[in-house]
Amino acid sequence: MNLYAVRAIYRFEMARAGRTLMQSIVSPVISTSLYFVVFGAAIGSRIPQVDGISYGAFIVPGLVMLSLLTQSIANASFGIYFPKFTGTIYELLSAPVSYFELTLSYVGAAATKSVILGLIILATAGLFVPLRVDHPVMMIVFLLLTSVTFSLLGFIIGIWADGFEKLQIIPLLIVTPLTFLGGSFYSINILPPFWKAVALFNPVVYLISGFRWGFYGLADVEVGVNLGMTVVFLGVFITIVAWIFKTGYRLKA
């Protein structure tokens, strides 16, 4: 493995986060803090506890996931799209860097930034609501798997997009609505049977459910199923990335 190339690309992408600190870190933290204030403090005080957990604390995993998914996609999609836009992608493709090393660099950097952001949001949430982590290992596992999985999705979107506006289509029209409908602010167990069955087709349900179990031992779906589905999503996106590089889709035009 060309570790020098992997390290160089990774460090470049991480340095870009430092140059866009307001957009990459500060803005998502402020936005999420507003959710804590509105839902956790204002509305949460009027809502009964959910399975013995205060409403403000109950929504923390969902809000972290919301930021994690959107930022993972945004970081990875822009990271690979910008070289396409400037034309430097051809230099990367002709360099002695394998497709695996290229993907590892961009996805690894995007996932790292997302994990850092998620941890900062968790620390911020502790200022507003009482938090506890009953299963820290599983919480970290879901945090890492989700970051890597949706960074891969962002990587795919960045290759697919042929304009800056397309970078936002899937996150805004698909991922964000699925997150809000995936149990971020409620348990899908309170839904009527038909709508609960429909909700189980939402992949984000398994991410939020598993992540919430890491905090409070509560899950809408059995934790093993959540973990298995997350691994399946990861495998699907890895397969798509492998196909993209094998066929040269939107890379060798």
N, C-alpha and C positions, 0 to 999 in steps of 0.2 A: 504493500500500500504506500502511496506517495503521501506520507504524513506531512511533508513540507507544504505541499499544495493544499491539503485539507486544512492545515493550520492557517495558511495565508488567507484563504477565502473566508474561513470562520472568523478570524480576527477582523477582517475588513467589514464583514456584516455586523459584528458586534460593535465595532467602532461607529458604524452608521447609527446605531441606536443611541450612542452618546451624543452624536451631532443633532439628533432629532428627539432629545430627551422630553421636551414638552409634549410632543405628539405620541411618543412611544410609551411613556410611563405616566407622566403627570396627568394628562387628559383622561386616560382610562380610570385612574385612581379617583380623580375628582368626580367623574360621572358615576362611578360605583358608589362613592360615598354619599351622593345625593339619593341613590336608591335606599341606602341604609337609613338615612334621615327620614325620608318620606314613608317608606314601607315599614322599616324597623321601629322607628320612634313614633311617628304620627299615626299611621294606620295600625301598626302592630300592637299598640297599646289598647286598641279596641277589638282585637281578635283574640279568641281563646288560644290556649296553648295547643300545639299540634303534637300529639303523642308525648305529652310532658315536656316539650321543648317550646320555649317562647318563639313567637312567630318571627321576630327579628333575627334570632339565631337560626331558625329553620331555613330561611331563605339565603343564608350566606353561601352554602355550597352552590346553589343555583346561580347566584350573582357572580361568583368566582368563575364558574363554568362559562357564563355568558361572555365575560371578558376574555377568558382563556381561548375560547373558540374563535372569536372575532379577531383577536390579536395574532393568534397563531396563523390564521389564514392571511391576514394583512401583511405580516412580516415576511412570510415565505413567498407569497405571490409577487409582492413588489421586488423582493430580493432577486428573483429569477427573471422577472419581466424587464427590469431596468437594463440588464445586459442585452436583452433582445432589442430593446428600444434604441440603444446606443450602437448596437452592432458588435459589441465586445463578446457576445455569446459565441461567435465563430472562433475567436481566439481561444476561448476556454475549450471548445469542442476539438480544436486542433492541437491543443497542448497535451503533454503526456499525463493526462488526468482521466481516470476511468469514469464511467457514468455513475458508478457506485460512490466514488470519492466526491464527485460533484454534488450528488444528491445529499450525501452525508454532511457536506460542508454547509449547504444552504439550509437544509432542514434542521440540522443540529443547531445552527445559530438561531433560527426562528423559534425552535422549541425552547432553547435556553432563555431567550428574552421573554417568552410567554410564562415560563416557570417562575422567573424572577418577578414578573408582574403579578402573577397569582399569589406568590408569597407576600408581596407588599400589600396587596388587597386584603389578604387574610390578617396581616398585622393591623391594617387600618380598621378592619371590621371589629377587631378586639377592642377598639376605642369606643364603639357604639353599642355593641351587644355582648352578652356573656357567651364565650365560645369554649368548647371542649373538643378534644380529639381522642375518641375512644380507641381507634385503630389507626395509629399514625402510619404504619407500614403500608396498609391498603390505601390510605389517603394519598400518600406519595406515589404509589403505583398508578393510581388512576390519574393523578396530576401529570405524571410523566407520559403515560400512554396517550392521554388525550392531547397533550401538547404535540407529541410526535405525529399522531394520527392526523390532526387537523393542519399541522405544518405541511404534511405530505399533500393534503387536499389543496392547500394554498399554493404549493409548488406546481401542482397540476393546473390550477387555475391560471397561474402566471404564465405557463407555457401555452395554454389554450387561448388566452386573451390576446387580441390584436389591437387593443386600445385601452387607455387608462380607465375609461368608464366601465369596461367589462370586468375590471378587477373587483368592482363593488357589487355586481349583479347578484352573484350567488350568495355572498355574505348577507346582503341586505334583504333579498327577496326569498331566500330559502333558509339559511342557517339561523339568522336571528329569529324569525317567526317560529321555527322548530324548537328553538331554545325556550322561548316564552311559553310554548304549548307543551313543553317536555317536562313540566313539573318544577320549574324554577321557583314559582311563588306558591305552589300548592302540591299536595300529594295526589297522584292520579287515582288513588284508592277511594277518593271522595266522589269520583265521577260515576255516572250511571254505567251499568255493565257494558252497554254497547260502545259508549265513548271511551271507556277504559280499554276495551279491545282495540279500538281504533288507535288510541295513544300508543299502544305497544308496537305499532308499526313505525313510530317515530324513533330513529336511532339515538337521538339526544336523551331520551328517557333513561336509557341504560347508563349513559355517562353520568348524568346528574344523580340517579339513584345509587350507583356504586360509590360516587364521591361522597354523597351524604351519609352513606353507611360508614365510611371511614371516620366521620365526625361523631355521629350519635348512635350508630348501630341500628339506624332506621333505613329501610329501603322499600321502594315500591315493588321491586322485582328482586328475587333471590340473588344474593351478591355473586354467586358463582356464575349465574347467567349474565349478570352485568359485565363481569370480567371477560367471559367468553365472547360476548357480543363486541366488546371493545377490541379484542384481539382480532376478531373477524373483520371489523372495519379497517384496522391497521393492515391486515393482509390484502384486502381489496385495493387499498390505495397503493400499496407496494407493487401489486401486480400491474396496476394502471401505469405507474411510473416506469416499470420495466418495459411495458409495451411501447410507451412513448419513445424511449431511447432506442428500442429495437427497430421501430419503424421510422424514427426521425420525424414524428408528427410535429409540425409547426416549428421544427428546428433546422431542417435541411432544405427549406424552400429556396 
